[in-house]
Amino acid sequence: MPVPALLTNLSRSDQINQLTQGYGQTAVDLTAEGWSPYLLVLKFRHLAGQRDTVIAQMHREAERAHRWLCERVWRNANAPSRRAWRPYWLLIADLPVVKRAKVSVRSLLPNEGLHLQGIAMMPPCGRLREPLDEHLAQEGVRYCPRGGPLVSIYAKPITSDLPYTHSYNFKMLAHGRADVDDILVLPPSGTELDSKPRRAADPWRHPVLNRG
C-alpha cells in the first residue's frame, strides 16, 4: 500500500509509528462497536520470483480468500448497505522468529518462512453464525483449493491485549525488515468506502468506516 499523503513529510520511523498506532486504533474502535478480533495467519506453498513478486502473489490470494469470506457473511457483500459491514483484515508480511538454531529453520520452510499475518475483525452481524476460527477450520478447503498457492488459513480469537497483538504483528515493519508496501488492508479503502477524513493535525489512521 502507498504511504498516505498525510505521512509523506514524516521520517520513516514516524511514518511507521503513525501507521502502527492508527491501524491499531481502528481495530480497538471496531472492537468497542461489537466486532470480534482474531489473529489471522495465511501460509503458502513455495512461490517463485523475487520478494516483491512473492508478496504480490500472497496479497492476491488473501484478496481472493477475503472476497469468499465476505460472500459468506453477506449475500451481496458489495451492496452499499453492506460495504461498511464486511470483514476487516489488516495483514503484513511476516517471518517466523527463530532463536539459537544451529540450522536455519527458515531455509527449510516454503518461501523461507515468509507468510501473511495480522488481525481480522468480524462484524457483529451477517449470515455467518459460527466464529471465524471454527468457520475456517471447517471450510478450509474452500479457501485453500488443492494445488493452489494458499495452503492454510488460521484464525485465533484475541481475548486480551489487542494493541499488543497488533504491535507484535507489525514488528517486521518496525525492525526495517518489511516495507509499507507489504501491508494489505481489506477491504481496500477508496472512493467505494464512506469515511470521514481526520484533520491534518491529528495522527493519521485508517478511517473507520461510516456505518450510519
HELIX and SHEET records of a PDB file:
HELIX    1   1 ALA A    5  LEU A    7  5                                   3    
HELIX    2   2 ARG A   12  ALA A   32  1                                  21    
HELIX    3   3 ARG A   51  VAL A   73  1                                  23    
HELIX    4   4 PRO A   80  ARG A   83  1                                   4    
HELIX    5   5 ARG A  106  LEU A  108  5                                   3    
HELIX    6   6 PRO A  110  GLY A  113  5                                   4    
HELIX    7   7 LEU A  132  GLN A  138  1                                   7    
HELIX    8   8 GLY A  140  TYR A  143  1                                   4    
HELIX    9   9 LEU A  162  ASN A  169  1                                   8    
HELIX   10  10 LYS A  171  ALA A  174  1                                   4    
HELIX   11  11 VAL A  180  ASP A  182  5                                   3    
SHEET    1   A 5 LEU A 150  PRO A 157  0                                        
SHEET    2   A 5 SER A  36  PHE A  44 -1                                        
SHEET    3   A 5 HIS A 115  MET A 122 -1                                        
SHEET    4   A 5 TYR A  88  ASP A  94 -1                                        
SHEET    5   A 5 ILE A 183  LEU A 186 -1                                        
END                                                                             
